[in-house]
């Protein structure tokens, strides 16, 4: 099984969250990435944090930031790799911004000018806004005076690796767009960018690392375990359709409790139903049914199980 997992690790691209997070843990690699994406020299002062979790209150949903670091001017960069369009990314970026801002000031601090400037960067192999641009940069502007910016220090950037306005970007940026979706030796060899080659060196080390192979195996095994527990003892092929149409076309057994627990844990860490379905190789309708039940049952797995079972007519 290890061999199969390592083979899969070798085929991952930067669009895959595991490889992206592991690559960006290296300060030089993340610094190069931010510099290329924003087309400005960025100097980071500390090692990036990956999978950083923020929760300002037990009653509020926590978020998980892929990569976070700070530059020499104390601007925070937090970057998210998003492989699929979940339909909620614009609002999610707003929520992430709010959670990050709240975490920056200590209780009782009244000086809001102490808030760091911040730049949220979402990278995706699809066009979220449909205008054909490689990069969409948002800063608050005045409707009456479009040249007037709010000046609150918050910027949100959406990167579309499939953009069409090539004439407005450097060759390094364009080469990196190709490399993100096809992170191979051939793609790296075609570029003259020293920064992209630096990033690729990090990628190659991860792929060759026995430690990374084991880490990815554990990541993969957790998903495989959920599939085995939830599917082998679980349901017939028509379960998802039956849940949507209100018919019992499959069988849900006790094995699915493990899957429900894992799905709830991932939802609470900020993962979307779409990503979870992709990770677990599950039908999206089934994961969405668990998600809906989790929201209604305050993530009580026993209640979720009972509700899901009720949906299937059992």
N, C-alpha and C positions, 0 to 999 in steps of 0.2 A: 504494500500500500504506500510505503514511503516513496518508492520510485515513481509511482503515478502522481503523487502530490508534487514532488520536485519537478517532474515534467510539466505539470500545470503551472507551477511557479515560474518556470522559464518562459512560459507563453504569456504571462501577464503583461499588460501595458500600464502606463501611468494613469489611465482612466480607471483602473481597478484600485479600489480604496486601499487594499493591503499594501500593494507595491508603492502607491503614492505616499502613504503615511510613513512607511519604512525609509523611503528615499529622502523625504523632507525632514526626517529627524536630524539629518546632517546639516549643520549651519551653512556650510558653503553651498550645498545643493539648493537649499531653500532660498538663500540670498540670491543665487543665480536665477532661480525661477521667478522670484518677485521682480528682479531687475529686468528680466526679459519681458515679462507680461505687462509691466507698466512702462517699459522703455525708458527707465531712468535708473541711475546708479543708486543702489540701496545697500547700506552697510548695517548689518544686524549686529547687535551687541551681546546677544545671549543665544544659547542653544534652543532651537524650536521645541515647543511642547506639542505632542500629538495626542489625539483622542482626549483632549482636555474637556472635562465636564464642568458645567456651570448650573447651579440651581440656587436661586436667591431665596426660595422658600419651599418647605416640604409640600406645600399645597399647589405649587406651580410646577409645570413641566420643565424638566431639565433639558439642556442642550449639550451636544457634543461637537466640539470644534475639531476639524481634522488637524490643522496645523496653526500654531500661534507663535509669533515672535515679535521683538521690538527692535527698532532701528536706533541709530545714534542720536536722533532727534526725539526719541521716546514716542514715536508713532507706532501703534500696534498694527500688525498685519495678521489677519486671520483668513485662512484659505480653505476652501471646501472643494473637493472633487465630486462632481455629480454625474454619474454615468447615464441616468435615466431622467426623463422629464416627469416629475411626480405631480405636476399640476399645481403645486403650492410653493414653488421656489421663491417667488417674489415676496410673498408674505412671510415665508420662513426667514429670508434674509433680514426682514424688519424685526422679527422676534429675536433673532440672534444678536442683532445690533443692540436691542434693548437690554437683553440679558448681560451682554458684555459691558455696556455702559454702567449698569447698576452695580456690577462687581468691582468697578474701578475706584469708587469712593468709599471710605470707611464710614461706619455709622456716626452720625452727628457732624460730619464735615459739611460746612455750608458753602464752601467755595467751589462752585461748579467749573470754574476756570482751570481747576486741577485735573479735569478729565483729559486723558490722552487723546490726541488725534488718532483716528483709526481708519483702516482701509480693509473692507471686506471684499475678498476676491472669490468668486465662484467660477470654476472651470467646468465646461461641459462640451461634449461632442455633438451639440445640437444648438439651434438658434432659438433662444427663449423669446425673443422679440420679433422674429420674422422679418428683420430689415436687411439681412445679408451682411451684417457687420461682424468683424472679428472681436471687437471690444465695445461694450456699452458702459460708459462711466457716468455715474449719477451723483450729483451734489445738489443740495437744496437750492432752488432758484425761485425768484419772485415772478409770479404770473404776470404782474403788471410791468415789471422791469426785468425782462429775461436775462439781461447782462448782470443783474444783481444776485449774488450768492448769499445764502444764509450765514455762511462762515462759522458753522458749528464744529468744523474739523472732522466730520464724518463723510466718508466716501464709500460708495458701493460700486464694484466693478464686476461685470458679467462677461466672461470670455467664451466665445463660440469658436471652437477649433475648425468649424466648417464655413467660416466667413468667405466673402467674395471680394471685398474691397482691398485687394492686395496692394494697390498702388499707394496706400497710406501707411504701410508698415515696413519695417526693416526686414532684410532677408533673414536675420537671426530670429526675429519674431515668427516669421512664416515657417522657417525650418522647425521651430519649436512646436508649432501647431501640428505639423506632421509627426513629430517625435512623440507627442503626448498620446496620440491614438495608435501609433505603431512604434513602440519603444524597442527597436531592434538594432543590431550592429550595423546593418545596411543603412538604416535611416540616419544613425549617428555618423557614419562614415561619409555621408553625402554633404554634411554641413561643414562650414569653415568656422563655426562658432566654438570658441574654447569653452564657453559656459555650458553649452549643450553637451559637449564631450565630458565635461566635469560631472554633470548630472548622470550621464550614461555610465561613467566609471562607477558611480555609487550604485546604479541599477545592476551592473554586472557583478559587483561584490555581493549584493543581496542575493542574486540568483545562484552564486557559487558558494554561499555561506551555508555550512551544515546547520548552524544555529538557526538561521532564517528558514531553512527547510523544515526543521522541527517545529518552529513557531507557526509556520504556515500549515503544517500538518495538523497541529492542534486546532488551529482556526478551522481548517477543513473538516476535521473529525467531529467538531461540535455541530457543524451543519449536517454532516452525514448522519450523526447520531439522531438528530431531530427528524431527519427524513426516515430513518429506519424505524424509530419508535412511533412516529406519526403516520407512516405510510404502510409499512409491512403489516402492522396489526390494525391499521386504520380503516381506510375507506375504499370503496370502489371508484372507478374513474369518474363516475357521474356525480360525485359528492358536491363539488363546487357548483355545478349547474343546479343540483337539487337544492342547495342552500339559497341560491339566488331566486329560484322559482318557487321555493317553499315546499319542495318535494323531498322525500327520503329516497335518494337514489344510491346512497352509500352507507357505510357502517362506521361510526365513530366509536372507538374502544378506549380503554384506559390508557393505551399507549400514547394517545394524543394529548394527555395532560402534560407530558414533558415538552411537547411542541408548544403548547399554550404558554407554559412557563418561560420558555426561551423567547417566544415572540413578545411576551409582555416585558421581559427584561430588555430586549432590544428596542422596543417602543419607548420605554422610559429613558433610554440613553439617547433618544432623539432620532432613531432610525425611522424611515418611512415604511409603510406597508409594502410599497413597491420594491424597495431595496431588500426587505426581509424575504419577500417572495422570490426574488432573484437569488439571494444567498442560499435559501433552503430548497431551491428548485421546486417551489410550491406554486399552486394556482393562486393568482392574485386575489380572486374572489373569496377564497377560503381565508387567506390572511386578513383581508379587509373585514370579513365577518368576525374574526377574533378581535381585530382592532376596535370595531364598533361595540362589541360586547365589553371589551376592556374599559372603554370610555364610560359606558353605562354602569359598570359594576365596580368602578374605582380600582381596577386592576386586582380584584379578588379572583384568583385563578379557579377556585371551586365554583364560584358563581358564574364565571365566564364559561367553564366547562358545561355547567347545567344549561346555560343559555344557548350555547352553540349546539348542544345535543337537542335542545328543544326546537331549534331552527331546522334540524335535520329530521324532525318528526320522531325522535326517540325518547 
